[in-house]
Structure formats: C-alpha cells, structure tokens
Amino acid sequence: MRLLSLSPRTGAFSDGTVADLPQHLRRGDLLVLNDAATLPASLPARGPDGQEIELRLAGQEDAPGPPSFWAVVFGPGGWRERTEDRPAPPALPVGTWITIGGDLRAEVRALSSLSPRLVLLRFAAADDALWPALYRHGRPVQYSYLREPLALWDVQTPFHARPWAMEMPSAGRALTLPRLEELRGRGVSLAWLTHAAGLSSTGDAALDAALPLPERYEVPEATVEAVARARAAGGRVVAVGTTVVRALESAAQDGRLRAGRGLATLRIDGGFRPRVVDGLLTGLHEDGTSHFELLKAFAPAAFLEPALRHAAEAGYLGHEFGDALLIHE
C-alpha cells in the first residue's frame, strides 16, 4: 500500500509506502486504533406487500430494550448500481413490518426528520437470535466501483474485535500485527478504542449532506492513560482513521479526555481545533465529502488539494481498499 506523507505546516509532501511508517513516527508517539469489527450490514428484505428492498444498517441504538438499529432503505437493485441510481424504496410508515430472509422481522418505529428513507427498526428477536440471523442473511455494504462481491473477512481490520462498524474502519487495514509489533519495538505506543463507523454514502442527497450521522463509541480508561503518558513525554497522538479522531475529540468536548461510552455528534471541519489528536493516518478522501472536511482540521485546503491532486496523477487508489495519507509534523 502506498503512503503519501503531508506536512500541515509547510504543505510539503512525499511518496512512500505504509512500510515507511516507522520512519515518520517517533519514540514516545501514540498510535490510536479503532478495533470495531465490521457487520454484514446490507440486508435483503421485503416490505409489507412483498416489495423487494435493501436495508443498510446505519447504527445501533445504545439503549436498553429490544435491539434497535437506524437503517437506510433502498429500492430494488444491488451493489453493482451506484447508490444515487437506485430506485426509491416504497414508503414505510411507522408501524410497518419488514421481513428479512424469511425468518427475521423488524418494525419501523420512527422516521428521521432528515429523510423518510432513514428509519429506526426494532427487531422482533432477542440478542441471542438476532446476531446469528444478521450474519446468516446479511453481507458487507459494498459500492459499485468494486468488481467482485466482498466476503465478510474482506472488510475486517487485522485487529477487529466487537462487531460495531457498519462499514470497515479502513485506515487500519494495512496495519498488520507484525507491522504494529515493529512500531512498538521502535518505541511507538499503541492504544485502542471502539467506534461504530457508519455509512459513507446513501444515494439520498439530504442524508449524504448530513453525514456522518451520530455514531456510538467507547474509549477505555487505558487509552485515556496512554494519551496522558504520551503528552507527558512530549509524544504525539496519531489517530488511525477519521473514526478515531471523531471518538477522541467527542470524548474531550469539555477539554479533558474521558473514558466511557458516548455518541459522536461532532462535525469536524477546518474550523475545528483538535484537543487530543496531533496527526492522522487515513485514506485519500475526495473534496466535498465529510471525510475531506475533517482533514481540514489538520491541514489547510491549500495544502491538501495539491497533495491529493498529486496522488491522483501518480495513480494512488482511493476508497476503502485504496492507499493512505499521513498528516503529521
């Protein structure tokens, strides 16, 4: 995997590979990773009159009671079609029952004010029955720029743990366990959190404009302590992925990083000044996306745009299976 390194102070950039990462990080730095496993969040379903629809889970409600998920509804079709070209789904009023795979049912409990295509589903199954059914009927969320269907193991990072993510936290994909051990051997510390990475595209203009939607996260006490140690030693906190930035900065909105669970509602852009994160390892994100807006919190657009133009001209790959960008000083 190729790596484009960008200085947010000078705008200078250089080409390399992810194998060069130890040369860019220093002893005492802290690398924070998202250990969320990726769910099979695309579910073939039928509406109340037997209409073919697709549900793409967008996030789980972190609340007591029957399992509930927000989901985006698509009309007939599949991943080989661009999301914006998919036909509209049928209207699904509150109280509508949906059938998934013949043996799993869910009730529409609410419609989002953003779009009636974003619905809150309450599944008619307890946890011990729901999770096997999701894995039995679902498949990974996938987009039309790929040529072949994805298997679930294709969208897991090497260190995945709890199944929280709707799409792969892809910035960690190239950080194999041997590569992480090499970094640790060079004095770079590692820490973990879990963030429920949501959908990156819906095909609905109103929903896409609101991305990223609120996403749950959990920051362990050990990670809070690791950040404090790195700070005390003069090290940098480098986030692996925009989800890690969003979790850490959401957990420090009062100026102090706190352990625990929460809901990330921050929309990070060029006007935001990070309190916790000093550098970012991420993918190559297109201008106009929420991910690109977040990058502007770490480097001005005047530096990002020529660096990303160079990446495009040099044949770097984008999207979740593409190459990487490191913004650091």
C-alpha positions in Angstrom: 0.0 0.0 0.0 1.3 3.4 -0.9 1.6 6.2 1.6 1.5 10.0 0.9 3.0 12.0 3.8 1.9 15.6 4.2 3.3 18.3 6.5 0.5 20.5 7.8 2.9 23.3 8.5 4.7 23.7 5.1 2.5 21.7 2.7 5.4 19.6 1.6 4.5 16.0 0.7 6.4 12.9 -0.2 5.7 9.5 -1.7 6.3 6.2 0.1 4.6 3.0 1.3 3.0 2.1 4.6 6.2 0.1 5.3 7.8 3.5 5.8 5.5 4.4 8.7 8.2 3.7 11.3 10.3 6.4 9.7 7.5 9.0 10.2 6.7 8.2 13.8 8.9 8.9 16.8 9.7 7.1 20.0 7.1 8.3 22.5 4.3 8.8 19.9 1.0 7.1 20.5 -0.9 5.4 17.7 -4.7 5.0 18.5 -6.7 2.4 16.5 -10.3 1.6 16.1 -10.9 -2.1 16.9 -14.5 -2.3 15.7 -15.3 -5.4 13.6 -17.5 -4.8 10.6 -21.0 -6.1 10.5 -22.8 -7.7 7.5 -24.9 -4.5 7.4 -26.6 -5.0 4.0 -29.8 -6.9 4.4 -32.1 -8.1 1.6 -35.7 -7.6 2.8 -39.3 -7.5 1.8 -41.8 -4.7 2.5 -45.3 -5.3 3.8 -46.6 -6.0 0.3 -43.7 -8.2 -0.7 -41.7 -5.4 -2.4 -38.0 -6.1 -2.7 -35.9 -3.6 -0.7 -32.5 -3.5 0.8 -31.7 -2.3 4.3 -28.3 -0.9 5.1 -27.8 -0.6 8.8 -26.5 2.8 9.8 -26.1 2.5 13.5 -27.3 0.6 16.6 -29.2 2.4 19.3 -27.2 2.1 22.5 -30.2 1.7 24.8 -31.9 -0.9 26.9 -34.8 -2.9 25.4 -35.2 -4.9 22.2 -32.3 -4.4 19.7 -32.9 -1.3 17.5 -30.9 0.0 14.5 -31.2 3.0 12.3 -31.2 1.8 8.7 -31.2 3.4 5.2 -33.8 1.8 2.8 -33.0 1.2 -0.8 -35.4 0.1 -3.6 -34.7 -2.9 -5.8 -31.2 -3.5 -7.2 -27.8 -4.3 -5.8 -24.3 -3.1 -5.1 -23.3 -3.0 -8.8 -25.5 0.0 -9.3 -24.4 3.4 -8.0 -26.3 4.3 -4.8 -27.6 7.5 -6.4 -29.0 5.5 -9.4 -31.0 3.0 -7.3 -34.8 3.4 -7.5 -36.6 4.9 -4.5 -37.9 2.4 -1.9 -41.6 2.2 -1.1 -42.9 4.4 1.7 -42.5 2.6 5.1 -44.7 4.4 7.6 -44.2 4.0 11.3 -45.7 0.6 12.4 -44.7 -1.2 9.1 -43.3 -4.7 9.5 -40.4 -5.8 7.3 -39.2 -9.3 6.7 -35.5 -10.2 6.3 -34.6 -13.6 4.9 -37.9 -15.1 5.7 -37.3 -15.6 9.5 -36.3 -12.2 10.9 -38.8 -9.4 11.3 -38.4 -5.8 12.2 -40.9 -3.0 12.9 -40.4 0.6 11.7 -40.5 2.6 14.9 -39.6 6.1 13.7 -38.7 8.1 10.6 -35.8 10.5 10.6 -36.5 14.2 10.0 -33.6 14.2 7.6 -35.3 11.7 5.2 -38.1 9.1 5.3 -35.5 6.7 3.9 -33.7 6.7 7.3 -35.8 4.5 9.6 -35.5 3.2 13.1 -36.1 -0.5 13.2 -36.9 -2.6 16.3 -36.1 -6.3 15.7 -38.5 -8.9 16.9 -35.7 -11.1 18.2 -33.6 -11.2 21.3 -29.8 -10.7 21.0 -29.2 -14.5 21.0 -31.4 -14.9 18.0 -30.8 -11.6 16.2 -27.0 -11.8 15.8 -26.9 -15.2 14.1 -29.8 -14.1 11.8 -27.9 -10.9 10.8 -24.8 -12.9 10.0 -26.9 -15.5 8.1 -28.8 -13.1 5.9 -26.5 -10.0 5.7 -23.5 -9.2 3.6 -21.0 -6.3 3.7 -22.0 -2.9 2.5 -20.4 -2.5 -0.9 -20.2 0.1 -3.7 -20.2 -0.1 -7.5 -16.6 0.8 -8.1 -15.6 -2.7 -6.9 -15.6 -5.5 -9.5 -16.2 -8.6 -7.3 -18.5 -9.2 -4.3 -16.9 -8.9 -0.9 -16.8 -11.6 1.7 -17.2 -10.5 5.4 -13.5 -11.3 6.1 -12.5 -8.8 3.3 -13.8 -5.9 5.4 -12.1 -6.7 8.7 -9.0 -5.0 10.1 -6.3 -7.3 11.4 -7.2 -6.4 15.0 -11.0 -6.4 14.8 -12.9 -7.1 18.0 -16.5 -6.2 18.8 -19.0 -6.1 15.8 -19.9 -2.4 15.9 -19.0 -1.0 12.5 -21.4 -0.7 9.6 -18.5 -0.2 7.2 -14.9 -1.1 7.7 -12.7 1.3 9.6 -10.4 1.0 6.7 -7.5 3.2 7.8 -6.3 0.3 9.9 -6.4 -2.3 7.1 -2.7 -2.1 6.3 -1.5 -2.2 9.9 -0.8 -5.9 10.2 0.1 -7.3 13.6 3.8 -7.7 12.6 3.8 -4.1 11.5 2.3 -3.0 14.8 4.9 -5.0 16.7 7.6 -3.3 14.7 6.3 0.1 15.7 6.0 -1.0 19.3 9.6 -2.2 19.1 10.7 1.3 18.0 9.1 2.9 21.0 5.7 3.8 19.5 2.9 3.0 21.9 -0.5 1.6 20.8 -3.9 2.2 22.2 -7.4 1.2 21.2 -11.0 2.4 21.2 -14.2 1.2 19.5 -16.2 3.4 17.2 -19.2 2.3 15.2 -18.1 3.6 11.7 -21.3 4.3 9.8 -22.3 4.5 6.1 -20.1 6.7 3.8 -22.8 7.1 1.1 -26.6 6.7 0.9 -27.6 8.0 -2.5 -30.0 10.3 -0.8 -28.9 14.0 -1.1 -30.3 15.1 2.2 -28.8 12.2 4.1 -25.4 12.4 2.3 -25.3 16.1 3.3 -25.8 15.2 6.9 -23.0 12.5 7.0 -21.5 11.4 9.3 -24.6 10.5 11.3 -24.3 10.2 15.1 -22.1 7.1 15.9 -21.5 5.4 19.2 -18.1 5.0 20.6 -16.3 3.7 23.7 -12.9 5.0 24.9 -11.3 2.7 27.5 -9.5 4.1 30.6 -6.3 2.5 29.4 -6.4 4.7 26.3 -7.0 7.8 28.3 -4.0 6.9 30.4 -1.9 6.2 27.3 -2.8 9.7 25.9 -1.7 11.3 29.2 1.6 9.4 29.1 2.3 10.4 25.6 1.6 14.0 26.3 3.8 14.0 29.4 6.7 12.5 27.4 6.3 15.0 24.6 4.9 12.4 22.1 2.3 12.9 19.5 -1.2 11.3 19.4 -1.7 9.9 15.9 -5.2 8.7 15.0 -5.7 5.8 12.6 -8.7 6.9 10.7 -11.3 9.6 10.9 -13.4 7.5 13.2 -10.7 7.6 15.9 -10.5 11.4 15.5 -14.2 11.7 16.0 -14.3 9.4 19.0 -11.4 11.0 20.8 -12.5 14.6 20.1 -16.1 13.7 21.1 -14.8 12.3 24.4 -12.9 15.5 25.1 -15.5 18.2 24.3 -15.0 19.8 27.8 -11.3 20.0 27.2 -10.5 16.8 29.1 -10.4 13.3 27.6 -12.7 11.0 29.5 -13.2 7.2 29.4 -16.6 5.7 28.7 -19.3 5.3 26.1 -20.8 8.2 24.2 -22.4 9.3 20.9 -20.2 11.1 18.5 -22.2 14.0 17.1 -19.3 16.3 16.2 -19.0 17.5 12.6 -15.3 18.2 12.3 -14.1 20.6 9.7 -11.5 23.3 9.1 -12.9 25.5 11.8 -12.3 22.8 14.5 -9.2 22.8 16.6 -8.4 19.3 17.8 -7.8 19.0 21.5 -6.4 15.4 21.6 -5.2 14.3 18.1 -2.0 15.7 16.6 -1.7 13.6 13.5 -3.8 11.4 11.3 -3.3 8.3 9.2 -6.3 7.9 6.8 -7.4 7.2 3.3 -7.4 9.5 0.3 -10.7 11.4 0.5 -12.4 13.4 -2.2 -13.1 17.1 -1.9 -16.8 17.6 -1.0 -17.0 14.6 1.4 -17.4 14.8 5.2 -14.1 12.9 5.4 -12.3 15.6 3.4 -13.8 18.3 5.6 -12.4 16.5 8.7 -8.9 16.5 7.1 -9.1 20.3 7.0 -8.9 20.3 10.8 -5.3 19.0 10.4 -4.1 20.7 7.2 -5.4 23.7 5.2 -7.2 23.0 2.0 -4.5 25.0 0.2 -2.1 22.1 1.2 -4.5 19.2 0.9 -5.7 20.0 -2.6 -2.3 19.9 -4.4 -1.2 16.9 -2.4 -4.3 15.0 -3.4 -4.0 16.2 -7.0 -0.5 14.7 -7.0 -1.9 11.5 -5.6 -4.5 11.2 -8.3 -1.9 12.0 -11.0 0.5 9.4 -9.5 -2.0 6.7 -9.6 -2.8 6.4 -5.9 -6.0 4.5 -5.2 -8.9 5.9 -3.2 -11.9 4.4 -1.3 -11.6 1.9 1.5 -9.3 -0.5 -0.3 -7.0 2.3 -1.5 -3.8 3.9 -0.4 -3.1 6.0 2.7 -2.4 9.6 3.7 -0.4 10.6 6.8 -0.8 14.2 8.0 1.9 14.9 10.7 4.5 17.4 11.7 
